[in-house]
Amino acid sequence: MKASAGRPSGRDRILSRVQEAVASRDAVEHPGPFSGWRPGPPDPSTLDAFEARFRAAGGETQRVSSTAEAARWVARHAASFASVTLGRGVPEPLRPAIPTAPPRDATLGISMARGAVAETGSLILDARDGRRTQLLAPEHVVVVGLDTVYATLTAALASLRPDLPSAIGFHSGPSKSADIGQVMVKGVHGPGRVTALIVDRLD
């Protein structure tokens, strides 16, 4: 709506009030890295902490030593599925020899993680790898390199800074909800089963 001659519009009045409020507010120093939210002694092992918290949230973990071993595990695991949808970053050795399908139709999804967070038990998924692959298949396998398992959320976020995508997802186990009748149901808004495939040496 245009303002009448000589009279500011409603938008201009609101912006003016916001500018006045910001100008009169005292500057506050940045609080620094977030820490100390989880009480108790530090975890003895970053990987052990991630696996324990990811499993506690309903996820599953598998650990292999190399890309070749990961490829064999994926081939065995995928053999019982009718079709697969693959994230854009999944390398050729980790693409199983079963039919591919669009994410809405595939029975298995395989993605590459940007990393994992031990203190929250979360996988870090990059939207560029394919959000539909990450969310629509009823079962999801996420490959994560051991060297990208971070002790804290602060360290994980700092690792993303050089190549920050438009969206990042933190996935802590399978999708679940207890909104209806306080009954926990898995697979409501995403995969009902999620496995983190941790690779010691990811080529």
TORPA-4810 file (N, C-alpha, C, O; in nm, 3 decimals):
<nodes>
NODE_1_0.084_-0.119_0.000_0.000_0.000_0.000_0.088_0.124_0.000_0.181_0.134_0.080_M
NODE_2_0.058_0.218_-0.089_0.136_0.339_-0.098_0.093_0.438_0.009_-0.026_0.447_0.042_K
NODE_3_0.190_0.513_0.063_0.157_0.616_0.161_0.103_0.739_0.089_0.140_0.767_-0.025_A
NODE_4_0.016_0.811_0.157_-0.033_0.936_0.100_0.080_1.038_0.100_0.180_1.022_0.170_S
NODE_5_0.063_1.142_0.021_0.169_1.243_0.005_0.210_1.299_0.141_0.127_1.347_0.217_A
NODE_6_0.343_1.292_0.169_0.397_1.349_0.291_0.379_1.263_0.414_0.419_1.303_0.523_G
NODE_7_0.320_1.145_0.399_0.296_1.058_0.515_0.363_0.923_0.492_0.341_0.861_0.387_R
NODE_8_0.447_0.875_0.587_0.516_0.749_0.566_0.419_0.631_0.565_0.315_0.634_0.632_P
NODE_9_0.454_0.529_0.489_0.371_0.408_0.484_0.387_0.328_0.613_0.477_0.354_0.693_S
NODE_10_0.298_0.229_0.630_0.310_0.143_0.747_0.443_0.070_0.750_0.502_0.053_0.856_G
NODE_11_0.489_0.027_0.632_0.617_-0.043_0.623_0.731_0.048_0.668_0.819_0.006_0.744_R
NODE_12_0.729_0.172_0.623_0.835_0.266_0.661_0.833_0.293_0.811_0.939_0.307_0.873_D
NODE_13_0.714_0.301_0.870_0.704_0.326_1.014_0.761_0.209_1.094_0.831_0.229_1.193_R
NODE_14_0.730_0.087_1.049_0.783_-0.031_1.119_0.935_-0.038_1.108_1.003_-0.062_1.208_I
NODE_15_0.988_-0.017_0.985_1.133_-0.020_0.968_1.202_0.087_1.049_1.310_0.065_1.103_L
NODE_16_1.140_0.203_1.059_1.198_0.312_1.137_1.206_0.275_1.285_1.305_0.304_1.351_S
NODE_17_1.103_0.210_1.336_1.104_0.168_1.476_1.210_0.061_1.502_1.276_0.063_1.605_R
NODE_18_1.226_-0.032_1.406_1.329_-0.135_1.420_1.467_-0.072_1.421_1.552_-0.108_1.503_V
NODE_19_1.492_0.023_1.329_1.621_0.090_1.322_1.652_0.166_1.450_1.766_0.165_1.497_Q
NODE_20_1.552_0.232_1.505_1.572_0.306_1.631_1.606_0.210_1.745_1.692_0.239_1.828_E
NODE_21_1.537_0.097_1.750_1.562_0.001_1.857_1.703_-0.057_1.847_1.772_-0.072_1.948_A
NODE_22_1.745_-0.090_1.725_1.878_-0.147_1.705_1.986_-0.045_1.739_2.087_-0.079_1.800_V
NODE_23_1.964_0.079_1.701_2.064_0.184_1.725_2.086_0.210_1.873_2.197_0.245_1.914_A
NODE_24_1.982_0.193_1.954_1.994_0.223_2.097_2.035_0.102_2.181_2.055_0.114_2.301_S
NODE_25_2.047_-0.014_2.117_2.079_-0.134_2.193_2.230_-0.146_2.213_2.308_-0.119_2.122_R
NODE_26_2.269_-0.187_2.333_2.411_-0.205_2.363_2.468_-0.323_2.284_2.401_-0.424_2.265_D
NODE_27_2.591_-0.306_2.237_2.658_-0.415_2.165_2.692_-0.527_2.262_2.734_-0.502_2.375_A
NODE_28_2.676_-0.650_2.218_2.705_-0.767_2.300_2.812_-0.850_2.230_2.801_-0.878_2.111_V
NODE_29_2.914_-0.889_2.305_3.020_-0.969_2.246_2.970_-1.109_2.213_2.881_-1.163_2.279_E
NODE_30_3.028_-1.167_2.108_2.995_-1.304_2.071_3.034_-1.396_2.187_3.144_-1.383_2.240_H
NODE_31_2.945_-1.489_2.226_2.975_-1.573_2.342_3.086_-1.675_2.321_3.132_-1.737_2.417_P
NODE_32_3.130_-1.695_2.196_3.235_-1.793_2.169_3.177_-1.930_2.144_3.056_-1.946_2.139_G
NODE_33_3.263_-2.030_2.130_3.216_-2.166_2.100_3.120_-2.217_2.207_3.141_-2.196_2.326_P
NODE_34_3.016_-2.284_2.161_2.920_-2.343_2.253_2.980_-2.468_2.314_3.031_-2.554_2.242_F
NODE_35_2.974_-2.479_2.445_3.031_-2.596_2.511_2.968_-2.615_2.648_2.905_-2.525_2.703_S
NODE_36_2.986_-2.733_2.700_2.944_-2.759_2.837_2.798_-2.795_2.853_2.750_-2.800_2.966_G
NODE_37_2.726_-2.822_2.744_2.585_-2.852_2.760_2.562_-2.996_2.807_2.457_-3.026_2.864_W
NODE_38_2.659_-3.082_2.785_2.642_-3.220_2.829_2.728_-3.242_2.954_2.850_-3.245_2.944_R
NODE_39_2.664_-3.255_3.072_2.742_-3.269_3.196_2.813_-3.403_3.202_2.782_-3.496_3.128_P
NODE_40_2.908_-3.411_3.293_2.978_-3.537_3.314_3.115_-3.536_3.250_3.150_-3.440_3.181_G
NODE_41_3.193_-3.640_3.272_3.329_-3.647_3.217_3.327_-3.662_3.066_3.228_-3.709_3.010_P
NODE_42_3.434_-3.622_2.998_3.439_-3.637_2.852_3.435_-3.784_2.811_3.477_-3.872_2.886_P
NODE_43_3.386_-3.808_2.694_3.378_-3.946_2.644_3.517_-4.000_2.616_3.603_-3.927_2.565_D
NODE_44_3.541_-4.128_2.649_3.675_-4.184_2.627_3.709_-4.199_2.479_3.826_-4.195_2.443_P
NODE_45_3.609_-4.217_2.395_3.633_-4.236_2.253_3.526_-4.164_2.173_3.407_-4.182_2.198_S
NODE_46_3.568_-4.082_2.077_3.472_-4.011_1.994_3.384_-4.108_1.916_3.262_-4.091_1.910_T
NODE_47_3.446_-4.210_1.857_3.369_-4.306_1.779_3.272_-4.384_1.868_3.156_-4.402_1.832_L
NODE_48_3.320_-4.431_1.984_3.233_-4.505_2.075_3.114_-4.419_2.118_3.002_-4.468_2.128_D
NODE_49_3.140_-4.291_2.144_3.032_-4.202_2.186_2.929_-4.184_2.075_2.809_-4.186_2.100_A
NODE_50_2.978_-4.166_1.952_2.884_-4.152_1.840_2.799_-4.278_1.827_2.676_-4.269_1.817_F
NODE_51_2.863_-4.395_1.825_2.789_-4.519_1.807_2.686_-4.541_1.918_2.573_-4.581_1.892_E
NODE_52_2.725_-4.514_2.042_2.635_-4.535_2.155_2.512_-4.444_2.145_2.400_-4.489_2.168_A
NODE_53_2.534_-4.318_2.110_2.421_-4.224_2.105_2.336_-4.247_1.980_2.214_-4.231_1.985_R
NODE_54_2.398_-4.283_1.870_2.323_-4.311_1.748_2.234_-4.434_1.770_2.118_-4.436_1.728_F
NODE_55_2.289_-4.537_1.835_2.210_-4.657_1.863_2.100_-4.628_1.964_1.989_-4.680_1.951_R
NODE_56_2.130_-4.546_2.064_2.029_-4.511_2.163_1.909_-4.441_2.100_1.798_-4.449_2.151_A
NODE_57_1.933_-4.373_1.988_1.825_-4.305_1.916_1.755_-4.396_1.816_1.668_-4.352_1.742_A
NODE_58_1.794_-4.524_1.812_1.728_-4.618_1.723_1.805_-4.652_1.597_1.759_-4.733_1.517_G
NODE_59_1.921_-4.589_1.577_2.002_-4.618_1.459_2.086_-4.743_1.477_2.095_-4.798_1.586_G
NODE_60_2.147_-4.787_1.367_2.236_-4.902_1.369_2.371_-4.860_1.312_2.379_-4.767_1.231_E
NODE_61_2.476_-4.928_1.353_2.609_-4.896_1.302_2.681_-5.023_1.257_2.663_-5.131_1.314_T
NODE_62_2.762_-5.007_1.153_2.853_-5.110_1.106_2.987_-5.043_1.082_2.993_-4.930_1.033_Q
NODE_63_3.095_-5.113_1.116_3.228_-5.055_1.094_3.310_-5.149_1.008_3.315_-5.270_1.032_R
NODE_64_3.373_-5.092_0.906_3.459_-5.168_0.815_3.590_-5.094_0.800_3.601_-4.976_0.834_V
NODE_65_3.691_-5.165_0.749_3.825_-5.107_0.747_3.857_-5.026_0.622_3.942_-4.937_0.626_S
NODE_66_3.789_-5.055_0.510_3.828_-4.994_0.383_3.708_-4.980_0.291_3.601_-5.033_0.317_S
NODE_67_3.729_-4.906_0.182_3.623_-4.893_0.081_3.589_-5.028_0.020_3.472_-5.056_-0.007_T
NODE_68_3.689_-5.113_-0.002_3.664_-5.246_-0.059_3.576_-5.330_0.033_3.485_-5.399_-0.012_A
NODE_69_3.604_-5.323_0.163_3.522_-5.397_0.259_3.382_-5.337_0.267_3.283_-5.410_0.280_E
NODE_70_3.374_-5.205_0.258_3.243_-5.139_0.258_3.161_-5.182_0.136_3.041_-5.205_0.147_A
NODE_71_3.228_-5.194_0.021_3.158_-5.237_-0.101_3.102_-5.378_-0.085_2.991_-5.406_-0.130_A
NODE_72_3.177_-5.466_-0.020_3.128_-5.603_0.001_3.010_-5.604_0.097_2.913_-5.677_0.077_R
NODE_73_3.017_-5.520_0.201_2.905_-5.513_0.296_2.780_-5.460_0.226_2.671_-5.515_0.244_W
NODE_74_2.796_-5.353_0.147_2.681_-5.295_0.076_2.621_-5.398_-0.019_2.498_-5.410_-0.028_V
NODE_75_2.705_-5.472_-0.092_2.655_-5.571_-0.187_2.573_-5.679_-0.116_2.467_-5.718_-0.164_A
NODE_76_2.623_-5.726_-0.003_2.549_-5.828_0.073_2.417_-5.772_0.127_2.313_-5.836_0.119_R
NODE_77_2.424_-5.652_0.182_2.306_-5.592_0.243_2.200_-5.561_0.140_2.081_-5.581_0.164_H
NODE_78_2.242_-5.512_0.024_2.146_-5.470_-0.079_2.084_-5.586_-0.155_1.984_-5.568_-0.225_A
NODE_79_2.143_-5.705_-0.143_2.097_-5.818_-0.223_1.950_-5.853_-0.198_1.884_-5.909_-0.286_A
NODE_80_1.898_-5.821_-0.081_1.760_-5.856_-0.049_1.660_-5.746_-0.084_1.541_-5.759_-0.057_S
NODE_81_1.708_-5.638_-0.145_1.621_-5.526_-0.180_1.589_-5.528_-0.329_1.668_-5.573_-0.412_F
NODE_82_1.470_-5.479_-0.362_1.427_-5.478_-0.502_1.492_-5.366_-0.581_1.514_-5.380_-0.701_A
NODE_83_1.522_-5.253_-0.515_1.575_-5.137_-0.588_1.646_-5.044_-0.491_1.628_-5.053_-0.369_S
NODE_84_1.727_-4.956_-0.548_1.804_-4.863_-0.466_1.802_-4.724_-0.529_1.798_-4.710_-0.651_V
NODE_85_1.805_-4.622_-0.444_1.827_-4.485_-0.489_1.957_-4.438_-0.426_1.984_-4.465_-0.309_T
NODE_86_2.038_-4.368_-0.505_2.174_-4.336_-0.463_2.196_-4.185_-0.454_2.152_-4.109_-0.540_L
NODE_87_2.267_-4.145_-0.349_2.308_-4.006_-0.339_2.410_-3.973_-0.447_2.479_-4.061_-0.498_G
NODE_88_2.417_-3.846_-0.482_2.506_-3.805_-0.592_2.653_-3.834_-0.562_2.732_-3.855_-0.654_R
NODE_89_2.690_-3.834_-0.435_2.830_-3.853_-0.401_2.872_-3.996_-0.377_2.989_-4.021_-0.345_G
NODE_90_2.782_-4.091_-0.393_2.817_-4.231_-0.368_2.913_-4.280_-0.476_2.877_-4.277_-0.594_V
NODE_91_3.034_-4.323_-0.440_3.130_-4.366_-0.543_3.089_-4.498_-0.607_3.008_-4.573_-0.552_P
NODE_92_3.143_-4.525_-0.722_3.106_-4.643_-0.800_3.120_-4.774_-0.722_3.030_-4.858_-0.730_E
NODE_93_3.228_-4.795_-0.645_3.241_-4.923_-0.573_3.127_-4.948_-0.473_3.100_-5.063_-0.439_P
NODE_94_3.062_-4.842_-0.426_2.957_-4.858_-0.326_2.817_-4.857_-0.387_2.717_-4.846_-0.316_L
NODE_95_2.809_-4.870_-0.519_2.680_-4.876_-0.588_2.646_-5.022_-0.614_2.710_-5.086_-0.698_R
NODE_96_2.548_-5.077_-0.543_2.520_-5.221_-0.556_2.460_-5.256_-0.691_2.402_-5.172_-0.759_P
NODE_97_2.475_-5.383_-0.729_2.428_-5.431_-0.859_2.281_-5.473_-0.852_2.247_-5.587_-0.883_A
NODE_98_2.197_-5.380_-0.810_2.053_-5.402_-0.812_1.991_-5.285_-0.887_2.055_-5.181_-0.901_I
NODE_99_1.867_-5.298_-0.936_1.808_-5.189_-1.014_1.799_-5.059_-0.934_1.768_-5.060_-0.814_P
NODE_100_1.826_-4.948_-1.001_1.804_-4.818_-0.939_1.661_-4.773_-0.967_1.599_-4.815_-1.064_T
NODE_101_1.610_-4.687_-0.879_1.473_-4.638_-0.892_1.467_-4.497_-0.836_1.554_-4.457_-0.758_A
NODE_102_1.365_-4.420_-0.874_1.348_-4.287_-0.814_1.331_-4.301_-0.662_1.281_-4.403_-0.615_P
NODE_103_1.370_-4.200_-0.587_1.362_-4.209_-0.440_1.223_-4.248_-0.389_1.213_-4.320_-0.290_P
NODE_104_1.117_-4.201_-0.454_0.982_-4.231_-0.405_0.946_-4.380_-0.421_0.855_-4.429_-0.355_R
NODE_105_1.018_-4.452_-0.510_0.986_-4.592_-0.538_1.088_-4.689_-0.481_1.057_-4.807_-0.463_D
NODE_106_1.209_-4.644_-0.453_1.317_-4.734_-0.411_1.291_-4.789_-0.271_1.231_-4.721_-0.187_A
NODE_107_1.337_-4.910_-0.247_1.323_-4.971_-0.115_1.445_-4.948_-0.027_1.440_-4.969_0.095_T
NODE_108_1.555_-4.905_-0.088_1.678_-4.877_-0.014_1.741_-4.749_-0.066_1.744_-4.725_-0.186_L
NODE_109_1.790_-4.666_0.026_1.865_-4.546_-0.011_2.006_-4.555_0.042_2.028_-4.604_0.153_G
NODE_110_2.103_-4.508_-0.036_2.242_-4.504_0.008_2.295_-4.363_-0.014_2.283_-4.308_-0.123_I
NODE_111_2.352_-4.305_0.090_2.404_-4.168_0.084_2.543_-4.162_0.143_2.587_-4.252_0.214_S
NODE_112_2.612_-4.053_0.112_2.741_-4.023_0.173_2.720_-3.911_0.276_2.654_-3.811_0.247_M
NODE_113_2.776_-3.928_0.394_2.767_-3.825_0.497_2.884_-3.728_0.486_2.993_-3.765_0.443_A
NODE_114_2.859_-3.604_0.525_2.969_-3.508_0.539_3.046_-3.536_0.668_3.161_-3.492_0.682_R
NODE_115_2.984_-3.607_0.760_3.050_-3.637_0.886_2.948_-3.686_0.986_2.833_-3.715_0.953_G
NODE_116_2.993_-3.695_1.113_2.905_-3.738_1.221_2.948_-3.664_1.347_3.062_-3.619_1.359_A
NODE_117_2.855_-3.651_1.441_2.879_-3.577_1.565_2.862_-3.671_1.683_2.755_-3.728_1.703_V
NODE_118_2.969_-3.688_1.762_2.964_-3.782_1.873_2.873_-3.733_1.986_2.797_-3.812_2.042_A
NODE_119_2.879_-3.604_2.021_2.805_-3.560_2.137_2.653_-3.557_2.116_2.578_-3.550_2.213_E
NODE_120_2.608_-3.564_1.991_2.464_-3.570_1.964_2.422_-3.702_1.900_2.303_-3.729_1.889_T
NODE_121_2.518_-3.784_1.856_2.484_-3.908_1.788_2.416_-3.884_1.654_2.321_-3.952_1.619_G
NODE_122_2.467_-3.785_1.579_2.400_-3.744_1.455_2.491_-3.761_1.334_2.613_-3.742_1.342_S
NODE_123_2.430_-3.798_1.222_2.497_-3.797_1.092_2.473_-3.662_1.027_2.364_-3.605_1.040_L
NODE_124_2.573_-3.609_0.956_2.560_-3.481_0.887_2.540_-3.511_0.739_2.627_-3.567_0.673_I
NODE_125_2.423_-3.472_0.687_2.391_-3.498_0.547_2.377_-3.369_0.470_2.307_-3.276_0.512_L
NODE_126_2.444_-3.363_0.356_2.447_-3.246_0.268_2.330_-3.254_0.171_2.310_-3.357_0.106_D
NODE_127_2.254_-3.147_0.160_2.138_-3.147_0.069_2.178_-3.173_-0.075_2.098_-3.226_-0.152_A
NODE_128_2.300_-3.137_-0.113_2.345_-3.157_-0.251_2.358_-3.305_-0.287_2.358_-3.340_-0.405_R
NODE_129_2.369_-3.391_-0.186_2.379_-3.534_-0.214_2.243_-3.591_-0.253_2.235_-3.700_-0.311_D
NODE_130_2.135_-3.519_-0.222_2.002_-3.562_-0.262_1.908_-3.581_-0.145_1.910_-3.686_-0.081_G
NODE_131_1.827_-3.482_-0.115_1.738_-3.489_0.000_1.633_-3.599_-0.016_1.597_-3.664_0.082_R
NODE_132_1.584_-3.621_-0.137_1.484_-3.726_-0.156_1.541_-3.864_-0.127_1.474_-3.948_-0.067_R
NODE_133_1.665_-3.886_-0.168_1.731_-4.013_-0.138_1.746_-4.030_0.013_1.729_-4.140_0.066_T
NODE_134_1.776_-3.922_0.082_1.796_-3.926_0.226_1.667_-3.948_0.304_1.670_-3.998_0.416_Q
NODE_135_1.553_-3.911_0.245_1.429_-3.909_0.322_1.319_-4.005_0.276_1.235_-4.043_0.358_L
NODE_136_1.317_-4.045_0.150_1.200_-4.117_0.100_1.209_-4.268_0.106_1.107_-4.334_0.127_L
NODE_137_1.326_-4.326_0.089_1.336_-4.473_0.094_1.311_-4.521_0.237_1.354_-4.456_0.332_A
NODE_138_1.243_-4.634_0.254_1.212_-4.682_0.389_1.334_-4.726_0.470_1.329_-4.730_0.592_P
NODE_139_1.443_-4.761_0.400_1.567_-4.794_0.470_1.680_-4.712_0.409_1.687_-4.694_0.288_E
NODE_140_1.770_-4.664_0.495_1.875_-4.572_0.451_2.009_-4.618_0.508_2.023_-4.636_0.629_H
NODE_141_2.107_-4.635_0.421_2.245_-4.663_0.462_2.327_-4.537_0.434_2.325_-4.484_0.323_V
NODE_142_2.397_-4.490_0.535_2.476_-4.368_0.523_2.623_-4.402_0.547_2.659_-4.452_0.654_V
NODE_143_2.706_-4.374_0.449_2.849_-4.404_0.458_2.921_-4.282_0.515_2.904_-4.171_0.466_V
NODE_144_3.001_-4.305_0.618_3.074_-4.194_0.681_3.218_-4.237_0.706_3.244_-4.347_0.757_V
NODE_145_3.311_-4.150_0.670_3.453_-4.178_0.695_3.488_-4.157_0.840_3.441_-4.062_0.902_G
NODE_146_3.571_-4.244_0.896_3.610_-4.233_1.036_3.674_-4.099_1.067_3.657_-4.046_1.177_L
NODE_147_3.748_-4.043_0.970_3.817_-3.916_0.995_3.722_-3.797_0.998_3.765_-3.684_1.026_D
NODE_148_3.593_-3.820_0.970_3.495_-3.710_0.977_3.395_-3.731_1.090_3.287_-3.672_1.090_T
NODE_149_3.431_-3.815_1.188_3.350_-3.829_1.308_3.406_-3.731_1.411_3.517_-3.749_1.460_V
NODE_150_3.330_-3.627_1.443_3.377_-3.518_1.527_3.324_-3.533_1.670_3.212_-3.580_1.692_Y
NODE_151_3.405_-3.492_1.765_3.366_-3.505_1.905_3.249_-3.413_1.940_3.160_-3.452_2.015_A
NODE_152_3.250_-3.291_1.887_3.151_-3.193_1.925_3.080_-3.133_1.804_3.131_-3.137_1.692_T
NODE_153_2.963_-3.078_1.830_2.889_-3.009_1.724_2.967_-2.888_1.674_2.964_-2.858_1.555_L
NODE_154_3.036_-2.819_1.764_3.117_-2.704_1.725_3.223_-2.743_1.623_3.241_-2.675_1.522_T
NODE_155_3.294_-2.853_1.650_3.399_-2.899_1.558_3.339_-2.941_1.424_3.397_-2.915_1.318_A
NODE_156_3.223_-3.006_1.428_3.159_-3.050_1.304_3.118_-2.930_1.219_3.141_-2.929_1.098_A
NODE_157_3.057_-2.831_1.281_3.014_-2.713_1.206_3.133_-2.638_1.148_3.127_-2.587_1.036_L
NODE_158_3.243_-2.631_1.224_3.363_-2.563_1.175_3.418_-2.635_1.052_3.472_-2.570_0.962_A
NODE_159_3.405_-2.768_1.046_3.456_-2.843_0.932_3.377_-2.813_0.805_3.429_-2.831_0.695_S
NODE_160_3.252_-2.769_0.819_3.167_-2.741_0.703_3.192_-2.604_0.643_3.153_-2.578_0.529_L
NODE_161_3.257_-2.517_0.718_3.269_-2.377_0.677_3.329_-2.356_0.539_3.280_-2.271_0.465_R
NODE_162_3.434_-2.429_0.500_3.492_-2.404_0.366_3.399_-2.439_0.249_3.417_-2.389_0.139_P
NODE_163_3.300_-2.524_0.273_3.213_-2.569_0.164_3.071_-2.587_0.219_3.021_-2.699_0.227_D
NODE_164_3.009_-2.476_0.256_2.879_-2.480_0.321_2.768_-2.486_0.218_2.759_-2.397_0.133_L
NODE_165_2.683_-2.588_0.222_2.573_-2.598_0.126_2.454_-2.513_0.169_2.458_-2.449_0.274_P
NODE_166_2.350_-2.513_0.088_2.230_-2.436_0.122_2.153_-2.497_0.238_2.080_-2.427_0.308_S
NODE_167_2.167_-2.628_0.258_2.097_-2.695_0.368_2.178_-2.814_0.416_2.238_-2.887_0.337_A
NODE_168_2.178_-2.832_0.547_2.244_-2.945_0.612_2.141_-3.014_0.700_2.063_-2.949_0.769_I
NODE_169_2.141_-3.147_0.698_2.053_-3.223_0.786_2.133_-3.298_0.890_2.235_-3.359_0.859_G
NODE_170_2.087_-3.294_1.014_2.148_-3.372_1.122_2.051_-3.485_1.155_1.945_-3.462_1.213_F
NODE_171_2.087_-3.607_1.118_1.998_-3.722_1.130_2.045_-3.811_1.245_2.152_-3.871_1.239_H
NODE_172_1.965_-3.818_1.349_1.998_-3.899_1.467_1.911_-4.023_1.468_1.810_-4.028_1.538_S
NODE_173_1.949_-4.123_1.391_1.872_-4.245_1.383_1.755_-4.233_1.288_1.748_-4.139_1.209_G
NODE_174_1.662_-4.328_1.295_1.547_-4.329_1.203_1.448_-4.219_1.236_1.446_-4.166_1.347_P
NODE_175_1.364_-4.186_1.138_1.255_-4.093_1.162_1.159_-4.155_1.263_1.128_-4.274_1.255_S
NODE_176_1.111_-4.073_1.357_1.020_-4.125_1.458_0.936_-4.011_1.514_0.976_-3.895_1.514_K
NODE_177_0.819_-4.047_1.562_0.728_-3.948_1.618_0.638_-4.015_1.721_0.599_-4.131_1.706_S
NODE_178_0.605_-3.941_1.826_0.508_-3.986_1.925_0.398_-3.881_1.940_0.339_-3.866_2.047_A
NODE_179_0.371_-3.810_1.832_0.271_-3.703_1.837_0.130_-3.755_1.863_0.051_-3.688_1.929_D
NODE_180_0.099_-3.874_1.812_-0.037_-3.926_1.823_-0.045_-4.027_1.937_0.013_-4.136_1.929_I
NODE_181_-0.115_-3.990_2.042_-0.134_-4.081_2.155_-0.008_-4.114_2.230_-0.006_-4.210_2.307_G
NODE_182_0.099_-4.038_2.210_0.228_-4.062_2.275_0.279_-4.204_2.250_0.346_-4.263_2.335_Q
NODE_183_0.247_-4.257_2.132_0.295_-4.389_2.092_0.407_-4.368_1.990_0.385_-4.307_1.886_V
NODE_184_0.526_-4.419_2.019_0.640_-4.402_1.930_0.623_-4.484_1.803_0.604_-4.605_1.808_M
NODE_185_0.631_-4.417_1.689_0.621_-4.482_1.559_0.743_-4.442_1.476_0.774_-4.323_1.466_V
NODE_186_0.810_-4.539_1.417_0.926_-4.511_1.333_0.883_-4.498_1.187_0.782_-4.555_1.145_K
NODE_187_0.961_-4.423_1.111_0.938_-4.410_0.968_0.825_-4.317_0.932_0.767_-4.330_0.824_G
NODE_188_0.793_-4.224_1.019_0.680_-4.134_0.994_0.715_-4.028_0.890_0.640_-4.007_0.795_V
NODE_189_0.828_-3.963_0.907_0.867_-3.854_0.818_0.994_-3.886_0.739_1.052_-3.797_0.677_H
NODE_190_1.035_-4.010_0.740_1.158_-4.048_0.671_1.183_-4.196_0.693_1.092_-4.269_0.731_G
NODE_191_1.306_-4.242_0.669_1.336_-4.385_0.681_1.306_-4.441_0.820_1.331_-4.374_0.921_P
NODE_192_1.253_-4.563_0.824_1.227_-4.629_0.951_1.348_-4.706_1.002_1.350_-4.750_1.117_G
NODE_193_1.448_-4.723_0.917_1.571_-4.790_0.957_1.689_-4.717_0.895_1.690_-4.692_0.774_R
NODE_194_1.786_-4.681_0.977_1.904_-4.608_0.929_2.029_-4.677_0.984_2.040_-4.702_1.104_V
NODE_195_2.122_-4.706_0.895_2.250_-4.767_0.934_2.364_-4.674_0.896_2.374_-4.631_0.781_T
NODE_196_2.449_-4.645_0.993_2.571_-4.569_0.967_2.682_-4.669_0.937_2.721_-4.747_1.024_A
NODE_197_2.733_-4.666_0.815_2.842_-4.754_0.774_2.972_-4.674_0.787_3.003_-4.590_0.704_L
NODE_198_3.046_-4.702_0.893_3.166_-4.625_0.926_3.288_-4.694_0.862_3.313_-4.812_0.884_I
NODE_199_3.362_-4.618_0.782_3.474_-4.673_0.706_3.604_-4.612_0.759_3.620_-4.490_0.759_V
NODE_200_3.695_-4.697_0.805_3.822_-4.649_0.861_3.903_-4.571_0.758_3.954_-4.463_0.788_D
NODE_201_3.914_-4.625_0.636_3.992_-4.561_0.530_3.903_-4.550_0.406_3.893_-4.645_0.328_R
NODE_202_3.841_-4.438_0.390_3.749_-4.418_0.277_3.826_-4.358_0.160_3.873_-4.245_0.168_L
NODE_203_3.838_-4.433_0.052_3.917_-4.388_-0.065_3.842_-4.278_-0.140_3.892_-4.227_-0.241_D
</nodes>
